[in-house]
C-alpha cells in the first residue's frame, strides 16, 4: 500500500519538497530513502549545503579581490600560503620567485626558518605550486628559480628534478629550463664546484607573451652573410642580435660590493637584472607580477623599472624591501642588449633609401584614422 502511495513522487516533486524541508521530512512525506534523496540532491546541485557553498565561494572571491586591490604595488609581511590564498583565481600575469631550498641555512631573525627536512619541504612547495597555478592567468608564466638541496638521505639533489612533475600535475606546461651561470661560489673537496642555478619556466596553457628582442645577445659575427639561396650575399643575422638562449651567462650574482646591496644585504639576494630579463621576456607593460618569496624585493624593483604592477610577500626583510621599493623608479629607456656598436655600423652600411608612394585616403577614411589616434573628437 505504501509503495503504491509514494510511487507518484518523481524527481521534480521531491526536489520541490527538498527546497523547503529537511531530508528527514522529505523521507517521511515521500517514503524515499535518505540515500536516494541525497543522491538526487547531489546529482541536481540541490544539496542543503549547496547554497552555502556558493555563498562562501562568492564571499571568498570578493575578499580576494579586495585583498589584491589593497596589495597592488606593495608587499606584505605574510606566510606564503596565507598570501597566495588571498589572491583571486587567474589574476597574476607572471609569478617569479626563488623559494628557500638551502636546508639548514638561516633566514631573517629566525634560526629555524629554513631548517625543514626534505619531505616536509617538498610537500610545502607542492602546496605553493598548486596555489601559484590557481592564481596564474591563462597564458601567464611562472619563473621558479632553484638550485640544489639535501634529500631524505642527506644527499644533494637538484630541485628542478624534484619539482618538474609537480608543476605539470598542477596543470602547467613546460616552456624552458634556463641555466643561470655564476662565476663564484664555494669550492667542495670531492666534487665539481656548483656554478649555476636553474630557472624553471612553465605557462598556463599556451604562452601569451614572448618578447625575444629584450634578451637578445650581440652577434659574434654581425657581418656574416648568407652563402646560398634567395638571400645569398645579404646579411644573415638579425639586426637586434642573436636569438636568446636558455643559458644566461652575463648576469653576475649579488656579491658584497654588488650595486643591489647599497641599501642592505640579504643572504640569498636575487639580482634585479635577472628578474628584469624574465619580466621583459614574458610580460607586457601594466601586467601584474607576483613574487611570493620576495625577500629583499628584487623582483618588485624589476617590475617598477619595467612599468609592471607587482605584489609580493615574505616573512622577513620587510624594512630592506620597503627602502629598496621606495628608491626605485621606472626606466625612461629599455635598451635592446643584442645591439652592439659593431652591428649598428654593419647594418648602417647596408642601409639603402627606399621610396614608396603612400596609398590615397578618402575623406571618410581620413576622419576615421584621426579618430582612431584621438586627433579629433
C-alpha positions as CSV (number, residue, x, y, z in Angstrom):
1,X,0.0,0.0,0.0
2,X,2.9,2.4,0.9
3,X,4.7,1.6,-2.4
4,X,1.6,2.5,-4.3
5,X,1.1,5.6,-2.3
6,X,4.6,7.0,-2.9
7,X,5.2,5.8,-6.5
8,X,3.8,9.0,-7.9
9,X,6.6,11.1,-6.4
10,X,9.0,11.9,-9.2
11,X,12.4,13.7,-9.1
12,X,10.9,17.1,-9.7
13,X,8.4,16.8,-6.9
14,X,11.0,15.5,-4.5
15,X,13.3,18.4,-5.4
16,X,10.5,20.8,-4.8
17,X,9.8,19.4,-1.4
18,X,13.5,19.4,-0.6
19,X,13.7,23.2,-1.2
20,X,11.7,23.9,1.9
21,X,12.0,20.7,4.0
22,X,14.8,18.7,5.7
23,X,16.0,15.3,4.4
24,X,14.1,13.6,7.2
25,X,10.9,15.4,6.4
26,X,11.1,14.6,2.7
27,X,11.8,10.9,3.7
28,X,8.6,10.9,5.9
29,X,6.5,12.6,3.2
30,X,7.6,10.5,0.2
31,X,8.9,7.2,1.6
32,X,12.1,7.7,-0.4
33,X,15.2,6.6,1.5
34,X,17.6,9.2,2.8
35,X,20.3,7.9,0.5
36,X,18.1,8.2,-2.6
37,X,17.1,11.7,-1.6
38,X,20.7,12.8,-1.1
39,X,21.8,11.2,-4.4
40,X,19.1,13.1,-6.2
41,X,20.1,16.4,-4.5
42,X,23.8,15.8,-5.3
43,X,23.0,15.0,-8.9
44,X,20.9,18.1,-9.3
45,X,23.1,20.5,-7.4
46,X,20.4,20.9,-4.7
47,X,22.2,19.7,-1.6
48,X,21.2,21.6,1.5
49,X,24.8,23.0,1.7
50,X,25.0,23.9,-1.9
51,X,23.7,27.4,-1.5
52,X,26.0,28.0,1.5
53,X,28.9,26.7,-0.6
54,X,28.1,29.1,-3.4
55,X,27.8,31.9,-1.0
56,X,31.1,31.1,0.6
57,X,32.8,31.0,-2.8
58,X,31.4,34.4,-3.7
59,X,32.5,35.8,-0.4
60,X,35.9,34.3,-0.8
61,X,36.3,35.8,-4.3
62,X,35.2,39.2,-3.1
63,X,37.7,39.0,-0.2
64,X,40.5,38.0,-2.5
65,X,39.7,40.8,-5.0
66,X,39.7,43.4,-2.1
67,X,43.0,42.0,-0.8
68,X,44.6,42.2,-4.2
69,X,43.4,45.8,-4.7
70,X,45.0,46.7,-1.3
71,X,48.3,44.9,-2.1
72,X,48.8,46.2,-5.7
73,X,52.4,47.7,-5.9
74,X,53.1,46.8,-2.4
75,X,54.5,43.8,-0.4
76,X,53.1,42.1,2.7
77,X,54.8,40.5,5.7
78,X,53.0,37.2,5.5
79,X,53.4,33.5,5.2
80,X,53.5,32.4,1.6
81,X,50.4,30.1,1.7
82,X,48.3,32.7,3.5
83,X,49.4,35.3,1.0
84,X,48.6,33.2,-2.0
85,X,45.2,32.2,-0.5
86,X,44.4,35.9,-0.5
87,X,44.8,36.2,-4.3
88,X,41.9,35.6,-6.8
89,X,42.0,32.8,-9.4
90,X,43.6,33.8,-12.7
91,X,44.8,37.2,-11.5
92,X,48.6,37.1,-12.0
93,X,50.3,37.5,-15.4
94,X,53.6,36.2,-14.0
95,X,54.9,34.5,-10.9
96,X,58.6,34.9,-10.5
97,X,60.3,33.7,-7.3
98,X,63.2,31.9,-5.7
99,X,61.9,29.8,-2.8
100,X,64.2,28.8,0.1
101,X,65.7,25.4,-0.5
102,X,69.1,25.5,1.3
103,X,68.1,23.3,4.2
104,X,69.7,24.4,7.4
105,X,70.5,27.9,6.2
106,X,69.0,30.6,8.5
107,X,67.0,33.4,7.1
108,X,65.9,36.6,8.8
109,X,66.0,36.7,12.6
110,X,64.6,33.2,13.0
111,X,67.3,30.5,13.2
112,X,64.8,27.7,12.3
113,X,63.2,29.5,9.4
114,X,64.7,27.2,6.8
115,X,65.6,24.0,8.6
116,X,62.7,21.9,7.2
117,X,63.6,18.4,6.3
118,X,63.3,17.4,2.7
119,X,59.9,15.6,2.8
120,X,58.3,18.4,4.6
121,X,59.9,21.0,2.3
122,X,58.7,19.1,-0.8
123,X,55.2,18.9,0.4
124,X,55.2,22.6,1.3
125,X,56.5,23.6,-2.1
126,X,53.8,21.4,-3.7
127,X,51.1,23.4,-1.9
128,X,52.8,26.6,-3.1
129,X,52.9,25.4,-6.7
130,X,49.2,24.5,-6.5
131,X,48.3,28.0,-5.4
132,X,50.7,29.6,-7.9
133,X,48.9,27.6,-10.7
134,X,45.5,28.6,-9.4
135,X,46.3,32.3,-9.3
136,X,48.1,32.4,-12.7
137,X,46.2,33.8,-15.6
138,X,45.6,31.6,-18.7
139,X,48.7,32.3,-20.9
140,X,50.7,33.5,-17.9
141,X,54.2,32.3,-17.0
142,X,55.9,31.0,-13.9
143,X,59.7,31.5,-13.4
144,X,60.8,29.4,-10.5
145,X,64.5,29.8,-9.7
146,X,66.1,26.9,-7.7
147,X,69.4,25.2,-7.1
148,X,70.3,22.0,-5.1
149,X,69.2,20.8,-1.7
150,X,69.6,17.8,0.6
151,X,67.2,14.9,0.2
152,X,65.9,12.4,2.8
153,X,69.2,10.6,2.8
154,X,71.2,13.9,3.1
155,X,72.3,13.6,-0.5
156,X,72.5,16.5,-2.8
157,X,69.6,16.6,-5.4
158,X,68.7,19.3,-8.0
159,X,65.4,20.9,-7.1
160,X,64.2,21.1,-10.7
161,X,64.3,17.3,-10.8
162,X,62.1,17.2,-7.8
163,X,59.5,19.8,-8.8
164,X,59.1,19.5,-12.6
165,X,56.4,16.9,-12.3
166,X,54.6,18.9,-9.6
167,X,54.3,21.8,-12.0
168,X,52.9,19.5,-14.7
169,X,50.4,17.9,-12.3
170,X,49.3,21.4,-11.4
171,X,48.2,21.8,-15.0
172,X,51.1,23.9,-16.2
173,X,53.0,23.5,-19.4
174,X,56.8,23.3,-19.6
175,X,58.5,26.1,-21.7
176,X,62.2,26.3,-20.8
177,X,64.8,25.4,-18.3
178,X,67.2,28.3,-18.0
179,X,70.7,27.8,-16.7
180,X,71.9,30.9,-14.9
181,X,75.7,30.6,-14.6
182,X,77.7,32.0,-11.7
183,X,81.3,33.0,-11.5
184,X,81.9,32.5,-7.8
185,X,80.9,30.1,-5.0
186,X,82.0,27.5,-2.6
187,X,84.6,25.0,-3.7
188,X,83.9,21.4,-2.4
189,X,86.7,18.9,-1.9
190,X,85.3,15.8,-3.7
191,X,83.0,17.0,-6.5
192,X,82.8,19.8,-9.1
193,X,82.0,23.2,-7.8
194,X,78.5,24.5,-8.3
195,X,78.4,27.3,-10.7
196,X,74.8,27.5,-11.9
197,X,71.3,27.6,-10.8
198,X,68.1,26.8,-12.7
199,X,65.0,28.8,-13.6
200,X,62.1,26.6,-14.4
201,X,59.7,28.3,-16.9
202,X,56.1,27.0,-17.1
203,X,53.0,28.5,-18.6
204,X,49.3,28.1,-18.0
205,X,48.1,26.8,-21.3
206,X,49.5,28.4,-24.4
207,X,52.1,31.1,-23.5
208,X,50.5,34.5,-24.2
209,X,53.6,36.8,-24.3
210,X,57.2,36.3,-25.5
211,X,59.4,39.3,-26.3
212,X,62.7,37.8,-27.5
213,X,64.2,41.2,-28.5
214,X,64.5,42.2,-24.9
215,X,67.0,39.3,-24.2
216,X,69.0,39.0,-27.4
217,X,72.8,39.0,-27.3
218,X,75.3,40.6,-29.7
219,X,76.1,38.6,-32.8
220,X,79.5,37.1,-32.7
221,X,79.8,37.9,-36.5
222,X,77.4,40.7,-37.3
223,X,78.8,40.9,-40.8
224,X,78.1,37.2,-41.6
225,X,76.3,36.7,-44.9
226,X,74.1,34.0,-46.5
227,X,76.2,31.9,-48.9
228,X,73.3,30.4,-50.9
229,X,69.6,30.7,-51.5
230,X,67.5,33.8,-52.5
231,X,69.3,35.9,-49.9
232,X,72.8,34.9,-51.0
233,X,75.2,37.7,-50.2
234,X,72.9,39.5,-47.8
235,X,73.5,39.9,-44.0
236,X,72.2,36.7,-42.4
237,X,71.9,37.8,-38.8
238,X,69.2,39.7,-37.0
239,X,69.7,43.5,-36.6
240,X,68.8,43.2,-33.0
241,X,71.3,40.5,-32.2
242,X,71.3,36.7,-31.7
243,X,68.1,34.9,-30.5
244,X,68.1,34.4,-26.7
245,X,69.0,31.0,-25.4
246,X,68.4,29.1,-22.2
247,X,71.9,29.8,-20.9
248,X,72.2,33.2,-19.1
249,X,75.9,33.7,-18.5
250,X,76.1,37.5,-18.4
251,X,74.3,38.3,-15.1
252,X,76.5,38.3,-12.1
253,X,75.3,37.0,-8.7
254,X,74.9,39.5,-5.9
255,X,78.1,39.7,-4.0
256,X,79.4,42.0,-1.3
257,X,80.0,45.0,-3.5
258,X,77.2,44.5,-5.9
259,X,75.1,47.6,-6.7
260,X,71.9,45.8,-5.5
261,X,73.3,45.8,-1.9
262,X,73.8,49.5,-1.4
263,X,70.6,49.7,0.8
264,X,71.2,46.5,2.6
265,X,72.0,42.8,2.2
266,X,70.1,39.5,2.0
267,X,71.8,36.1,2.4
268,X,70.4,34.9,-1.0
269,X,69.7,38.0,-2.9
270,X,68.0,37.8,-6.3
271,X,69.8,40.1,-8.9
272,X,67.4,42.7,-10.2
273,X,68.9,42.2,-13.7
274,X,67.9,38.5,-13.6
275,X,64.3,39.3,-12.6
276,X,64.1,42.1,-15.1
277,X,65.1,39.9,-18.0
278,X,62.4,37.4,-17.2
279,X,59.8,40.1,-16.7
280,X,60.6,41.8,-20.1
281,X,60.6,38.4,-21.8
282,X,57.2,37.2,-20.6
283,X,55.0,40.2,-19.7
284,X,53.7,43.4,-21.1
285,X,53.5,46.9,-19.5
286,X,51.0,47.1,-16.7
287,X,50.8,43.3,-16.3
288,X,50.8,42.0,-12.7
289,X,54.0,40.4,-11.5
290,X,53.9,38.4,-8.2
291,X,56.8,37.2,-6.1
292,X,55.5,35.2,-3.1
293,X,59.1,34.8,-1.7
294,X,60.1,38.4,-2.4
295,X,62.9,38.6,0.3
296,X,64.8,41.8,-0.4
297,X,62.4,42.9,-3.1
298,X,64.5,42.5,-6.2
299,X,61.5,41.3,-8.4
300,X,59.5,44.3,-7.2
301,X,62.3,46.6,-8.2
302,X,62.4,45.0,-11.6
303,X,58.7,45.4,-12.0
304,X,58.8,49.1,-11.1
305,X,61.7,49.7,-13.5
306,X,59.9,48.0,-16.4
307,X,56.5,49.6,-15.9
308,X,54.7,46.5,-14.5
309,X,52.5,46.2,-11.4
310,X,53.6,43.9,-8.6
311,X,52.6,42.2,-5.4
312,X,54.7,40.1,-3.1
313,X,55.1,38.7,0.4
314,X,57.8,37.5,2.7
315,X,58.1,37.0,6.5
316,X,61.5,38.7,6.7
317,X,63.5,41.7,5.4
318,X,60.4,43.9,5.3
319,X,62.4,47.1,6.1
320,X,65.0,46.4,3.4
321,X,62.2,45.7,0.9
322,X,60.5,49.0,1.8
323,X,63.7,51.0,1.4
324,X,64.5,49.5,-2.0
325,X,61.0,49.9,-3.3
326,X,60.8,53.5,-2.2
327,X,64.1,54.2,-4.0
328,X,63.0,52.6,-7.3
329,X,61.7,54.3,-10.4
330,X,60.6,53.4,-13.9
331,X,63.3,53.3,-16.6
332,X,62.9,56.0,-19.2
333,X,64.6,53.8,-21.8
334,X,64.6,50.0,-22.2
335,X,67.8,49.1,-24.0
336,X,68.0,46.2,-26.5
337,X,71.0,44.3,-25.2
338,X,71.7,42.5,-28.5
339,X,72.6,45.7,-30.4
340,X,76.3,46.4,-30.4
341,X,78.2,49.3,-31.9
342,X,79.8,46.9,-34.4
343,X,76.4,45.6,-35.5
344,X,75.0,49.1,-35.9
345,X,77.9,50.1,-38.1
346,X,77.4,46.9,-40.3
347,X,73.7,47.4,-40.7
348,X,74.0,51.2,-41.4
349,X,76.5,50.4,-44.2
350,X,73.8,48.2,-45.8
351,X,71.0,50.8,-45.5
352,X,69.5,52.0,-48.7
353,X,66.9,54.6,-49.2
354,X,63.6,53.2,-50.4
355,X,60.7,55.4,-51.6
356,X,57.2,54.2,-51.6
357,X,54.1,56.0,-52.6
358,X,51.5,56.3,-49.8
359,X,48.1,55.0,-50.5
360,X,45.5,57.7,-51.0
361,X,42.9,58.1,-48.3
362,X,39.3,59.1,-48.9
363,X,38.0,61.9,-46.7
364,X,35.9,59.4,-44.7
365,X,38.9,57.1,-44.1
366,X,41.0,60.2,-43.1
367,X,38.4,61.1,-40.4
368,X,38.3,57.5,-39.1
369,X,42.1,57.4,-38.8
370,X,42.2,60.7,-37.0
371,X,39.6,59.5,-34.5
372,X,41.5,56.3,-34.0
373,X,44.5,58.2,-32.9
374,X,42.4,60.7,-31.0
375,X,43.5,63.6,-33.1
376,X,39.9,64.7,-33.4
377,X,36.8,64.1,-31.3
